[in-house]
Amino acid sequence: MKRKIGFIGLGEMGKWMSLNILKSGYDVSVCDINPDAVKFLTDQGARSFRNPADLASEIDCILLSLPDTRVVESVIFKENGIINGAKKDLVIVDLSTISYIKTIEFERQLKEMEILFADAPVSGMEAGARKGDLTIMFGGDPDLLETVRPLLNAMGKDIVYTGKIGNGQLTKLINQLLFNICCAGIAEVLPMAVKLGLDPEKVTQVVTNGTGRSFAADFFLPLTLENRFDQGYPLKSAYKDLVSAAEISAHHKIPLPLVEATATTFKMALLQGLEDESKGALIKVFERMLNVRFRKTK
């Protein structure tokens, strides 16, 4: 697929994904509200456009990497949005993590305008985006997947076809909910260990090597011991996954008691002003309750 590619959304994931596409030999044009992010890409050879409509008028395929459902909807449908400059048969691939229900609605609306749409959320955090070894979960037409596969290969090492439109978002959501539950469990249980006199470093050694092991523990516990909560997505961004789960639970009448309990922990953390810290900071909710700290002993 050696066509003109547009990339909208140059945050901590998007800037690296777009750079990897550029390095793979594509003609890449970018658009973002952050001028420094745009300059980072234009310095590497990308072109820039001032708004999504202008970009869409000259592009065959647009990739989106945006923070939430509201922003995706605005970039596609609102003033100066993609649809105001799009040509027939434009391809839009949404790499963002957004609402499963709204994804299906977006595809229906765009299909009426003869614009092709697929959801392809990614997993692997900023390090994976930088190295180009993300896992990408594609939902949509399988023929469209084959059309854009070379682009996806420039960004990821594991391209998973999940089925119909929305299935990419749903698959990503399932993965994130399990991750969030693990994070909430760590936050709740480990302050108890300190309260009862256990050493945080020794507990971490056992948890990260024993049956309580998880990616959440492996990633966050060493950082927690060092009092670092700046790695990974901020809680205010991660909370959207729990909102999406609540929507699906209500719409399909599916009980999710552990997910609801996890959402409560997230809400407490957000109300305590931890929105800009990582999921690892959930532990502070229970540390404050018990008046302890799960940190490296000096």
QUINOR-V103451 format. One record per residue. N is the residue number from 1. SS is DSSP state (a for helix, b for strand, c for the rest). PSI is psi in degrees with one decimal (NA if undefined). OMEGA is omega in radians with two decimals (NA if undefined). Layout:
# QUINOR-V103451
n=<N/N>
ss=<SS/SS>
psi=<PSI/PSI>
omega=<OMEGA/OMEGA>
This chain:
# QUINOR-V103451
n=<1/2/3/4/5/6/7/8/9/10/11/12/13/14/15/16/17/18/19/20/21/22/23/24/25/26/27/28/29/30/31/32/33/34/35/36/37/38/39/40/41/42/43/44/45/46/47/48/49/50/51/52/53/54/55/56/57/58/59/60/61/62/63/64/65/66/67/68/69/70/71/72/73/74/75/76/77/78/79/80/81/82/83/84/85/86/87/88/89/90/91/92/93/94/95/96/97/98/99/100/101/102/103/104/105/106/107/108/109/110/111/112/113/114/115/116/117/118/119/120/121/122/123/124/125/126/127/128/129/130/131/132/133/134/135/136/137/138/139/140/141/142/143/144/145/146/147/148/149/150/151/152/153/154/155/156/157/158/159/160/161/162/163/164/165/166/167/168/169/170/171/172/173/174/175/176/177/178/179/180/181/182/183/184/185/186/187/188/189/190/191/192/193/194/195/196/197/198/199/200/201/202/203/204/205/206/207/208/209/210/211/212/213/214/215/216/217/218/219/220/221/222/223/224/225/226/227/228/229/230/231/232/233/234/235/236/237/238/239/240/241/242/243/244/245/246/247/248/249/250/251/252/253/254/255/256/257/258/259/260/261/262/263/264/265/266/267/268/269/270/271/272/273/274/275/276/277/278/279/280/281/282/283/284/285/286/287/288/289/290/291/292/293/294/295/296/297/298>
ss=<c/c/c/b/b/b/b/b/c/c/c/c/c/a/a/a/a/a/a/a/a/a/a/c/c/c/b/b/b/b/b/c/c/c/a/a/a/a/a/a/a/a/c/c/c/c/b/b/c/c/c/a/a/a/a/a/c/c/c/c/b/b/b/b/c/c/c/c/a/a/a/a/a/a/a/a/a/c/c/c/c/a/a/a/c/c/c/c/c/c/b/b/b/b/c/c/c/c/c/a/a/a/a/a/a/a/a/a/a/a/a/a/c/c/c/b/b/b/b/b/b/b/b/c/a/a/a/a/a/a/a/c/c/b/b/b/b/b/b/c/c/a/a/a/a/a/a/a/a/a/a/a/a/a/a/b/b/b/b/b/b/b/b/c/c/c/a/a/a/a/a/a/a/a/a/a/a/a/a/a/a/a/a/a/a/a/a/a/a/a/a/a/a/a/a/c/c/c/c/a/a/a/a/a/a/a/a/c/c/c/c/c/c/c/a/a/a/a/a/a/a/a/a/a/a/c/c/c/c/c/c/c/c/b/a/a/a/a/a/a/a/a/a/a/a/a/a/a/a/a/a/a/c/c/c/c/a/a/a/a/a/a/a/a/a/a/a/a/a/a/a/c/c/c/c/c/c/b/a/a/a/a/a/a/a/a/a/a/a/a/c/c/c/c/c/c/c/c>
psi=<85.0/66.5/176.8/126.2/135.4/147.2/121.4/120.2/95.0/48.3/-158.1/-24.2/-48.5/-36.5/-34.8/-38.6/-44.2/-36.1/-40.2/-35.4/-44.3/-43.1/-18.9/3.1/8.9/153.4/104.9/131.8/142.8/160.6/131.4/153.8/-12.3/109.0/-30.6/-38.1/-40.0/-44.7/-37.3/-40.6/-39.4/-30.7/-22.5/-3.7/0.3/156.9/160.4/150.8/149.8/-23.3/163.4/-34.2/-45.6/-41.6/-45.2/-27.6/-16.4/8.2/147.7/-31.5/130.7/131.8/137.3/135.8/86.1/160.6/-28.8/178.1/-43.3/-41.9/-41.0/-46.2/-42.2/-45.6/-33.4/-46.5/-20.0/-171.3/132.5/19.2/173.1/-42.7/-19.4/-7.7/-1.1/143.6/160.4/139.8/16.0/142.3/128.4/123.8/117.5/110.2/-4.6/164.8/108.2/-173.0/131.4/-45.0/-42.9/-30.5/-44.5/-39.6/-42.4/-43.5/-40.6/-44.3/-43.1/-34.0/-37.6/-23.8/6.6/36.7/130.8/136.4/138.6/151.0/136.1/62.6/157.0/158.4/140.5/-3.3/-177.8/-36.4/-40.7/-37.3/-40.5/-41.9/-12.8/30.1/38.8/157.6/129.4/126.1/106.0/127.3/127.0/-163.6/129.1/-30.3/-36.2/-37.1/-44.8/-31.8/-42.6/-0.8/-42.7/-35.5/-46.7/-36.6/-26.7/-19.8/-24.9/162.7/-14.7/101.1/114.2/119.0/116.2/-8.3/-145.5/169.5/137.8/-22.2/-27.2/-48.5/-41.0/-41.1/-44.5/-41.0/-43.2/-46.2/-45.3/-36.6/-41.7/-40.1/-45.3/-39.1/-42.9/-43.5/-42.6/-37.9/-43.7/-45.2/-36.6/-40.6/-39.2/-33.0/-32.3/-38.3/-42.7/-41.5/-34.2/8.6/7.6/153.2/124.6/-40.4/-40.4/-37.6/-43.4/-41.8/-42.8/-46.3/-38.9/-1.6/-9.8/-162.4/-13.0/6.6/145.3/165.6/-38.8/-44.9/-46.7/-39.7/-48.4/-32.4/-43.1/-35.8/-39.3/-42.4/-32.3/5.9/40.1/124.4/34.3/7.5/129.8/175.1/142.9/152.5/-36.4/-28.5/-39.2/-25.4/-24.8/-29.3/-37.3/-31.0/-43.8/-41.2/-39.5/-38.9/-47.3/-43.5/-44.9/-42.8/-40.6/2.3/46.0/116.3/135.1/69.6/-40.2/-37.8/-40.5/-38.4/-39.5/-41.7/-36.4/-41.3/-43.3/-43.6/-42.3/-41.4/-42.1/-39.7/-22.4/6.8/23.4/16.6/-28.0/0.1/167.8/174.4/-25.0/-25.9/-7.6/-29.7/-25.4/-27.5/-48.5/-27.7/-42.1/-36.2/-40.4/-4.8/48.8/171.5/130.1/83.3/164.8/135.2/140.7/NA>
omega=<-3.13/3.12/3.12/-3.05/3.03/3.12/-3.12/-3.13/-3.03/3.08/-3.04/3.06/-3.00/-3.09/-3.14/3.11/3.14/3.11/3.13/3.06/3.12/-3.13/3.13/3.03/-3.14/3.00/-3.00/3.01/-3.03/3.10/3.12/3.14/-3.14/-3.09/3.12/3.11/3.11/-3.14/3.11/-3.13/-3.13/3.07/3.12/3.08/3.11/2.97/3.11/3.07/-3.04/3.11/-3.08/-3.13/3.12/3.12/-3.07/-3.09/-3.08/-2.96/3.11/-3.08/3.14/3.05/3.13/3.01/-2.94/-2.94/-3.09/-3.07/-3.10/-3.12/3.09/3.14/3.14/-3.10/-3.13/-2.86/-3.01/-3.13/-3.07/3.10/-3.04/-3.04/-3.13/3.08/-3.00/3.00/3.07/3.12/2.97/3.09/3.03/3.07/-3.08/3.12/-3.11/2.99/-3.05/-3.10/3.05/-3.09/-3.14/3.09/3.12/3.12/3.12/-3.12/3.13/-3.14/-3.10/3.11/3.10/3.12/-3.12/3.03/-3.11/-3.06/3.06/3.04/-3.09/3.13/-3.03/3.07/3.14/3.09/-3.04/-3.14/3.11/3.10/-3.11/-3.10/-3.12/-3.14/3.10/2.87/-3.09/-3.08/-3.00/3.03/-3.12/-3.09/-3.11/3.09/3.09/3.08/-3.13/3.10/-3.05/-3.08/3.12/3.07/-3.14/3.11/3.10/-3.07/-3.01/3.11/-3.09/-3.13/-3.05/3.05/-3.02/3.14/-3.00/-3.14/-3.10/-3.09/3.05/3.11/-3.11/3.12/3.10/-3.12/3.12/3.13/-3.10/3.14/3.10/3.09/-3.12/3.10/3.10/-3.14/3.13/3.10/3.08/-3.10/-3.08/-2.96/-2.99/3.02/3.06/3.14/3.14/3.14/-3.10/2.96/3.13/3.14/-3.09/-3.12/3.13/3.07/3.11/3.12/-3.13/-3.06/-3.10/3.07/-3.07/-3.06/3.06/-3.06/3.05/3.06/3.14/3.13/-3.11/-3.07/-2.96/-3.03/3.06/3.11/3.12/3.11/3.14/-3.14/3.14/-3.12/-3.08/-3.11/-3.12/-3.09/3.06/-3.10/-3.11/3.09/-3.11/-3.09/-3.10/3.11/3.14/3.03/3.11/3.12/3.12/3.10/-3.12/3.13/-3.14/-3.07/-3.06/3.12/3.13/3.13/3.14/-3.03/3.13/3.10/3.12/3.09/3.08/3.11/3.11/3.10/3.10/-3.13/3.12/3.13/3.14/3.12/3.10/3.06/-3.10/-2.99/-3.11/3.11/-3.06/3.08/3.08/-3.11/3.04/-3.11/-3.11/3.11/-3.08/3.03/-3.13/3.10/-3.04/-3.13/3.10/3.05/3.08/-3.08/3.08/3.08/-3.09/NA>
